Amino acid sequence: MEIVFTIVGIVAVFLMWVMLFDSNRFVVVRYKLTDERIKRPMRLVVLADLHNKQYGKENQNLIEAIRGEKPDAILVAGDLVTAKLGLKTKEALGLLRELSKDYPVYYANGNHEQRMELAPEEFGPMAFQYGEELKAMGVDRLVNEHVALEGAGIVLYGLEIDRDFYQKFRPKDMGCGYLEKLLGKPDPGRFTILIAHHPNYFPCYADWGADLVLSGHIHGGVARIPGGRGVISPAFRLFPHYDGGRFELGGSVMLLSRGLGMHTIPIRLFNPGEVVVAELLPRENGG
């Protein structure tokens, strides 16, 4: 019995060490996609779910890693802040202030930015102030709007869905005509990127016509079985199907970031933070 307790103790100490290690580091994950509609190479850095986390003083470790990728643009897939009492935006604003000096930044809301905007009785003028500071930096907020990346043959959409779709235990079904009401129809002649914070509705995003979906929200399943799946989502769903990585449906691809921070379940285990780099390349017809 003493041996059993010793083994259990060693395992517990090991898991605690891994949790502390993984909760304070990040990795860079790179993907390549090709399409004949893409007119020139584009390297996009995708950031999601920072939740006020800092990697090094004023996020210098994160900033240096991003600069090292030499991106053409930064895409934010939501939840750089955490909407709770005592809301702080300093970390997110500091990061974006540095990045926007060198790169265009396109920002789509997550559920936390949305909550901040929808609950002024709780957060006061914070949402307005946050938005004004982003505007002053030149950050392009895409709230059910789109922008063409000039000369690239790419159109970028930012999606904000109703908060009912984020319910923890009985989320709302999304009819696949819902996106068209919010966004209109995409142009099939151009490569369409959809920044959509919640990944669970990927089938509807694909049906709408997204060629590439960029998502976050699930935090990689918080803890991961080594070599396997994420364990639990922030909505307390076990072994979520969409936990992190690359998914394909028909002609659509989703790159699901495992995020950079944490909030509801404040740990990461076998699941370091993640910076996603999407390299988009032209492809010859039939190639």
N, C-alpha and C positions, 0 to 999 in steps of 0.2 A: 504493500500500500504506500509506503514511503517513496518508493520509486515512481509510482503513479503520480503522486503529488509533485515530485520533483520535475517530472516530464511536463505536467500541466503548467507548472510555474515557468519553466523555460519557454514553452510555447507562448504563454501569455506575455512574457517580457519581449519575446521576438515580435509578436504581433503589435505590441505597443510601440516598439522601435520603428517598425515599418509604417505604422499609422502616422507617427510624428514626421518621419522622413518624407512620405508621400504627400502629406498635407502641406509641405513647405517647399515643394519643387514642381517643376513643369518640364514637359518634353515638347519637342516640335515634331509634328506629324505631317508628312507631305503626300499630296495626291496629284496625279496628272490626269487631265481629261482632254480629249481632242474632239473637234467638230469642224465640219467644212464651213459653217457660218461664222466661225471666229476668224477675224481678219488679221489679227496680230497677236503675238504671245502676251499673256497677262498673268502676272503673279499676284495673287490676292492673299493677304493674311486675314484670317477670321478669328475674332475674339468673342468669347461668350462666357457669361456667368462668372465674372470677376468677383462680384459681391464684396467689393471694397478690399479685397486681398492685396497685399503688397509683397513683391518679390525683390528684396533688397530695398535700400533706402529710396523712397519716392519711385519705386518700381523700376529702378535702373537696370536690374538684371533682365526684366521682361523687355524693356525698351531696347536694350542692346541686342537681345536675341531677335527681336523683330527687325531691327535695322540690318542685322546680318543676313536676313533673307532678301533684302533689296526688293521690297514689294512695289507694285505699281499703285496699290490702294489698300486701305484697311477697311474691312467690313465688320461691323459690330452686330452680333446676333442676339443682343439683349442681355439684360440683367447685369450690367456693370455695377449697379448699386443694389442695396438690399432695402426694401421698403419696410421699415419697422420704426418703432418709437426711437427717437434719437438718431434719425436718418442722417447718414454722412454721405457726402458726394465728393469729398476732397480727393480721395484716391483715384476715382474714375476721371475726374476733371484734370488732375495732374498728369495722368497717363495720356489722355487725349490731347492735352495742351502740347505736350512734347511731340507726339506723333503727327499732329496736324501741321506742325512746322515744316515737315518734309513730305507728307503724303496726303492725298485726298482721303477723307474719312466719310464713310456712309454708315448711318446708324439706324437700325430698326429696333423698336422697343421689344423688351421682354415683358413678362407679367409683372415684374417689380416696378419698372418705369411706368407701366400702365396703371398699376395700383396707386402709385404716388400721384398721378394726374387725376385719378377718379375720386380721391379721398382728401380734398383740401381741408376738410374739418379735422383731419388727423395730421396732415403734413404741412398745412399752411401754404405759404408761397413757394415751397421748395421746388415743386415741379416747374413752375414758371421761371424761377431763378436758374435752375439747372438748364432748361432749354435756352435761356438767353445767353448763358455762358458758352454753351455749345455753338450757338449761332455766331457769337463773337469770334470763335476760333475758326469758323468756316466749315464746321461739321455739317454734313447734309443729312438731316433727319428725314427718313422715309417712312411715313405713317400712312400706309395704304396708298403710296405714291410710287412713281418709278422715275428712273433717269437712264439715259443712254450713255454708255461709256464710249465717248467719241472715237471714231475710227477703228473700234474693236469689233463691231458687229454684235455687241452685247447690250442687253437691256437688263437693268437691275431693279427689282421690286422689293419693297419692304412691307411686310404684312403685320397688321395688328388685328387679332381676332378677339371676339367677345370674351369677357372674363369667365363666363359659364363653361368655356372649353377647358378651363384650368381647374375645375372642381376636383377635389381629391378622391372622392369615393364614387360619385356618379356623374362623370363628365358628360357633357352634351354631345350628341351625335352631330356630325357635320355633314349636311347634305352637300354633294359635290357641285351644286350650283352656287353655293355660298360665296366662293372666292370671286366668281365673275361679278357678283353684285358689288364686292368691295374694290376690285382691281380692274374690272373690264377684261377683255380678252387679250392674251399675249399675241404678238406678231410671230407666226411660225417661221418667218423668213429671217428672224434674228435669234441668237442664242439667249435664252431667258434664264436669269438667275433669280430665285426667290429666297429672300432671307425671311425665314419663318421660325420663330423661337421654339414652338412646340412641335416635336418631331412625330407625334403619334398620328397626325393627320396626313402623313406622307402620301397615302393613296389618293387623297383629294387634291393634294398639290400636284401630283403626277397627272391626274385626270384633267386638271385645269390647264396644264401645258408647260409646267416648269421643266426645263432641261436639267437644271442643277438647283437643289434645295440646300440651304445652309441653316443648320439648326443647333440647338443646345438644350438647356432646361433639365436634362436628366442627370447631369453630373457624372456620367459614366456608370451609373448604378451605385454610386457612393463607394461601396466596397466591391472588389471584383474577385471572382474565383480565379486564381492564377491560371492563365491560358484559356479562361472561359468567360462567362457572362457576368454582367453587373448584377448585384444582389437586390438592390431596392432603389426605387425612384423617389424623388422628393414628395411625390403623392402617395408614398407608402405602398407602392405596388411591387410585389416580389418578382424578380427576374424579368424586368421589362424587355420586350422584344427589341425595341429601338433603344439601345443603351449607349452606343458610341461606335464610330467607324463609318464605313462606306456601305450604303444600301442601294439596291437597284430595283426598279419596278418599271416594266415596259422600257421605254426609252429614257426614263428619268433616273437621275442619280441623286442621292442625298448624302452629304457629308455631315455627320453628326458629331459636333465637338463634345468632348467630355468635360469641357469647362475649365475654369482657372481657380475658382473659389468654392465656397460652401456656405450653407446657412442653416436650413432646417435640421439636417443631420450633419453636425459640424466636424466630420472626419472624412478622410480619404484613405483607403486601404488597398494596396496593389493597384492604385488608380491615381497616378500623379496628375496634376493639372496639365492642360493641353493647349498649345497654340497650333491651329490648323493652317496649313499653307496649300492653297489650290492653284496649281499651275495649269492654265488654259492655253491650249495650243491649236493653231490651224491644222486642218487635215485636208488632204487632197480628196476630191470626190472619188468615192470608191476605195479610198485608202483605209 
